[in-house]
Amino acid sequence: MAIPGVSEARLVEVLTAHLSPSQEIKDPDRLVGRDKYLTQVRRALLSPGRHVFIYGERGIGKTSLAISAGRLATLEDHKNFIYVPCGEHTTFFEVIDAIGGSVVSLKERVGAPKGGFTFGVSAPVGGVSMAKMPSLPGGLAVPSTMSEAFDILRYVRSKLTGQIIITVDEFDRLQSREDKRFFAELLKNVSSIIDDMRIVICGIGANVDEFLGEHLSTGRMFEPVEVDKLSHDSLWKILSDATGPLGVTIPTGFLLRIGIISDGFPHFVHLIGECLLYAMHDDPSSVNICNRGHFDKALKESLQKAEPSLRRIYQMATEKSKNKLDYEDALWSLADRSATRRQLKDIYDSSYKRIWTSRSREGSPLTREILNQRLLTLRKDSHANILVGHGSGWFSFRENVVRGYVRLKAESDGVELVPDPTN
């Protein structure tokens, strides 16, 4: 029976259009709650010589913003939007090589020699020539100097029309100070050397100092855009955009719980929403209102489908010891309030005692001193370094997106975190 009048094909169509738990959002119209950031990036890219730094916590939606903004600012076919993600060992010159390769056809790249294309300045105004390409396997040659890097960018400019937007994602994975120095030099000079080319750099960080460090003399060249968590209204809109076309309703109580679990991170809303609608579709009865059974099933499935790195961090933090439940209680207690940084006495009195009781544990609860020891241990590498200590008994999660996973785990095990303090 499932959802009345909704086939599985129709359900998949709606889910594909509105929920993206495993893929970045590319359509600006679907980027819920990010209008002010899109406007900020768009205006920065319209300013001559201005580049953009998009930064914030892991999982907050930086890549979706960067891609949506880049596609919004470029031509209809988006050929002049170039996206390059960095890997753990990516170098500056490999990024430039990838940018150059983006305007060379696959046939040409496969047929090129290992030595690749040879770029060279052939005109007083900085024109670029390309040597005849032998038909051997390979691709564009990786540049080794800034001069060669700019030659490749000039070649890219010659192949495209309109403003070129280049997004370099996961910039924080670049560890070399030398690579950061090269990027600083690029940002300083690219606009004066190459017409209408903008660079958008995107990565994890609490501030822009973490990107270029001592090379911040480039500061006047870029617009810093710090991406914050989504509001509850925006999180709920993501769900309503998906449920509306299907004619189904998620009661307010469940919406509140999803908002609390997600902790402002859109990934969890997309994930839980997708699992919830599939749970309703799989119901043998005809349903158009989400019930507790659908919600509980969605939580269990969301936990299994959550980002693997989050599962690994949680498992490493809790499962390497006979005191697994103690470590879970400690993490759940820390995640039990909206404040991201909490003091031991508050954690113990306001959260731990209630959580321990709600789990119907055998024996006696930990003393405050032992709970403190568990929290201190969770700062160690042997427990995934999941927590950070701030002195005088203050603790926080190293990454708030992990706190969202902790809340999802607790809720799926029947423990509601962040309750109304008046209850």
Residue pairs with C-beta under 8 A, 6 or more apart in sequence:
1 283
1 284
1 285
1 286
1 287
2 280
2 281
2 282
2 283
2 286
2 287
3 11
3 246
3 247
3 248
3 280
3 281
3 286
3 287
3 288
4 247
4 286
4 288
5 247
6 246
6 247
6 281
8 281
10 246
11 246
11 277
11 278
11 281
14 242
14 245
14 246
14 277
15 242
15 274
15 277
17 30
18 30
18 238
18 241
18 242
18 245
19 238
19 242
19 270
19 273
19 274
19 277
20 30
20 270
21 267
21 270
21 271
21 274
21 305
24 63
24 64
24 67
25 31
25 61
25 64
25 67
25 68
26 64
26 67
26 68
26 71
27 68
27 71
28 38
28 68
28 69
28 71
28 72
30 68
30 241
31 38
31 61
31 64
31 65
31 68
32 230
32 234
32 237
32 238
32 241
32 266
33 230
33 231
33 233
33 234
33 235
33 237
34 61
34 64
34 65
34 68
34 227
37 54
37 65
37 69
37 225
37 227
38 65
38 68
38 69
38 72
40 223
40 225
41 52
41 54
41 65
41 66
41 69
41 73
41 200
41 223
41 225
42 69
42 72
42 73
44 50
44 51
44 52
44 222
44 223
44 225
45 52
45 69
45 73
45 163
45 165
45 198
45 200
47 223
48 191
49 191
49 192
49 221
50 198
50 221
50 222
50 223
51 187
51 191
51 198
51 199
51 200
51 201
51 221
51 222
51 223
52 69
52 198
52 199
52 200
52 201
52 222
52 223
52 225
53 200
53 201
53 202
53 208
53 211
53 222
53 223
53 224
53 225
54 62
54 65
54 66
54 200
54 201
54 202
54 203
54 225
54 227
55 62
55 202
55 203
55 204
55 205
55 206
55 207
55 208
55 210
55 211
55 224
55 225
55 226
55 227
56 62
56 204
56 205
56 226
56 227
56 228
57 204
57 229
57 399
57 400
57 401
58 204
58 399
58 401
59 265
59 267
59 307
59 399
59 401
59 404
60 227
60 228
60 229
60 264
60 265
60 266
60 401
61 227
61 230
61 265
61 266
62 169
62 202
62 203
62 204
62 227
63 169
63 202
64 266
65 202
65 225
65 227
66 83
66 167
66 169
66 200
66 202
67 83
67 167
69 200
70 78
70 81
70 83
70 165
70 167
70 200
71 78
71 81
73 81
73 163
73 165
73 198
74 80
74 81
74 162
74 163
74 164
74 165
75 161
75 162
79 160
80 160
80 161
80 162
80 163
80 164
80 165
81 164
81 165
81 167
82 99
82 102
82 103
82 156
82 164
82 165
82 166
82 167
83 167
83 169
84 95
84 98
84 99
84 102
84 166
84 167
84 168
84 169
85 169
85 170
86 95
86 168
86 169
86 170
86 171
86 173
86 174
87 170
87 173
88 173
90 173
90 174
91 174
91 176
91 179
92 149
92 174
92 176
92 178
92 179
92 182
92 183
92 186
93 142
93 143
93 144
93 149
93 182
94 142
95 168
96 142
96 143
96 149
96 152
96 153
97 139
97 140
97 141
97 142
97 143
97 152
99 152
99 153
99 156
99 166
100 117
100 140
100 152
100 153
100 155
100 156
101 109
101 139
101 140
102 156
103 155
103 156
103 159
103 160
104 112
104 117
104 139
104 140
108 133
109 138
109 139
109 140
110 137
110 139
111 133
111 135
111 136
111 137
112 133
112 134
112 136
112 137
112 138
112 139
112 140
113 133
113 134
113 136
113 137
113 138
114 136
114 137
114 138
114 139
115 138
115 141
116 138
116 139
116 140
116 141
116 142
117 130
117 131
117 133
117 140
117 141
118 130
118 131
118 141
119 128
119 129
119 130
119 143
119 148
119 151
119 152
119 154
119 155
120 128
120 129
120 131
120 151
121 127
121 128
121 129
121 151
121 154
122 128
122 129
126 154
126 193
127 154
127 158
128 151
128 154
128 155
128 158
130 155
140 152
143 149
143 151
143 152
146 182
146 185
146 186
149 182
149 186
150 189
150 190
150 193
150 194
153 190
153 193
153 194
153 197
154 193
154 194
156 164
156 197
157 164
157 194
157 195
157 197
162 196
163 196
163 197
163 198
164 196
164 197
164 198
165 198
165 200
166 197
166 198
166 199
166 200
167 199
167 200
167 201
167 202
168 183
168 199
168 200
168 201
168 202
169 202
169 203
170 202
170 203
170 204
171 183
171 201
171 202
171 203
171 211
172 203
172 204
172 205
172 210
172 211
173 203
174 180
174 183
177 213
180 211
180 212
180 213
180 215
181 215
183 201
183 212
183 215
184 212
184 215
184 217
184 218
186 199
187 199
187 218
187 221
187 222
188 217
188 218
188 221
190 197
190 199
191 197
191 198
191 221
201 211
201 222
203 211
205 211
207 226
208 216
208 219
208 222
208 224
209 216
212 218
228 264
229 263
229 264
229 265
229 400
230 262
230 264
230 265
230 266
230 269
231 264
232 256
232 259
235 258
235 259
235 262
235 264
235 266
235 269
236 255
236 259
238 266
238 269
238 270
238 273
239 250
239 255
239 258
239 269
239 273
242 273
242 277
243 249
243 250
243 277
246 277
247 288
248 277
248 280
248 287
248 288
248 289
248 290
249 288
249 289
249 290
250 258
250 276
250 290
251 289
251 290
254 276
254 290
254 295
257 295
257 411
257 416
258 268
258 269
258 272
258 273
259 269
260 407
260 417
260 418
261 268
261 272
261 404
261 407
261 408
261 411
262 268
262 269
262 272
262 404
263 400
263 401
263 403
263 404
263 407
264 400
265 400
265 401
265 404
267 307
267 401
267 404
268 302
268 306
268 404
268 405
268 408
271 302
271 305
271 306
272 298
272 299
272 302
272 408
275 297
275 298
275 299
275 301
275 302
275 305
276 290
276 294
276 295
276 298
278 298
278 301
279 293
279 294
279 295
279 297
279 298
279 301
280 287
280 290
280 294
283 293
283 294
287 294
296 412
299 408
299 411
299 412
300 412
302 408
302 412
303 408
303 409
303 412
306 405
306 408
307 405
310 401
310 402
310 405
311 405
312 384
313 384
313 386
313 402
313 405
314 331
314 384
314 386
314 402
314 405
314 406
314 409
316 383
316 384
316 386
317 327
317 331
317 378
317 383
317 384
317 386
318 324
318 327
318 328
318 331
318 383
320 382
320 383
321 327
321 383
323 374
325 359
325 361
326 366
326 370
326 374
327 374
327 377
327 378
327 383
328 409
329 352
329 355
329 356
329 359
329 361
329 366
329 371
329 374
330 352
330 371
330 374
330 375
330 378
331 378
331 386
331 387
331 406
332 351
332 355
332 406
332 409
332 410
332 415
332 417
333 347
333 348
333 351
333 352
333 355
333 371
334 342
334 347
334 351
334 375
334 387
334 395
334 396
334 397
334 403
334 406
335 397
335 403
335 406
335 407
335 410
335 417
335 418
336 347
336 350
336 351
336 355
336 417
336 418
337 346
337 350
337 351
337 418
338 418
340 396
340 397
340 400
340 403
341 390
341 394
341 395
341 396
342 394
342 395
342 396
343 392
343 393
343 394
343 395
344 368
344 371
344 372
344 375
344 393
344 394
344 395
345 368
345 393
347 371
347 375
347 395
348 368
348 371
350 421
352 365
352 366
352 371
353 365
355 410
355 415
355 417
356 365
356 366
357 365
358 414
358 415
359 413
359 415
366 374
372 393
375 387
375 389
375 395
376 389
377 383
378 384
378 386
378 387
379 385
379 386
379 387
379 388
379 389
385 398
386 397
386 398
386 402
387 395
387 396
387 397
387 398
388 395
388 396
388 397
388 398
389 395
390 396
397 403
397 406
407 417
407 418
410 416
410 417
411 417
